[in-house]
């Protein structure tokens, strides 16, 4: 005769207040990372600021303990409306004098280099932030799912939590792919 295994009932899940706190934390962190990543990616592509070219006059190492390479030169916007003969920006590695590079003018005296690798890095950050935000939604759905009402567990809320979790995993995979592309882009000459 087979041994009888007692039914202990449903497993205990995390405290609902803790689950809510973590969901709110994930939502706020995800929203912040997504916003920051999209803003930076917009500048890395040249969509948010004033795109243009800079002809490098000189580059020099500056700062301690981790020195940065700061280049100066003449910036000219693509539309020709603005120029800055004393534009400065940080770059790695150093550029040769006379070399032309693409920059995005954020505001007076502030420039960001337009670069596919930087775009991919910030796209990865945005996707990671979106994944956190989606996981927060899954946490909210699982909180509603743990109310003890079977009609909620088996219904729309339970399925929504599952789908949000799956979407979060897909977003994390997309973020990982962007990181790989950003890493390989400079190596392949991009």
Buried (B, 14 or more C-beta within 10 A) or exposed (E): EEEEEEEEEEEEEBEEEEBBEBBEEBBEBBBEBBEBBBBBBBBBBBEBBBBBBBBBBEBEEEEEEEEEBBBBBBBBBEEEEEEBEEBBBBBEEBBEEEEEBBBBBBEEEEBBBBBBBBBBBBBBBBBBBBBBBBBBBBBBBBBBBBEEEEEBBEEEBBEBBBBBBEBBEEBBEBBEBBBEBBEEBEEEEE
